[in-house]
Amino acid sequence: MALFFASHEISIRRLRPFGAAIQNYSATFTSYQADIQPIGISRTNDIGGRIGALYDMWVDGSVPIKEGDQVDDGSGKRYSVKAVSRYEGSGLLEHIQVILESKNG
């Protein structure tokens, strides 16, 4: 059971070696359910980000996501993962809160 309402189906892209001295993002995990919402102006200022470019995302605790990954929401919008907070333990349903920065918006 999730603590969020799934509004997007995402794929996760991770930076991988591509040849001797080149790295490239490639899809590693696909079809995870997520909730992506814009971060409010006051939180954006606290984090030191650009207004309209930062988003909160919630996913199930089993999703293998880490800082530096990219998230594609299926509509052509791509985000960079800035922070990952895992919530687990007694009394809480496992979930992950992720701070995203829009790469094309």
Beta strands, then each sheet from edge to edge (+ up, - down):
strand 1: 8-17
strand 2: 23-38
strand 3: 54-60
strand 4: 70-72
strand 5: 78-87
strand 6: 95-102
sheet 1: 1+ 2- 3+ 6- 5+ 4- 1+
end
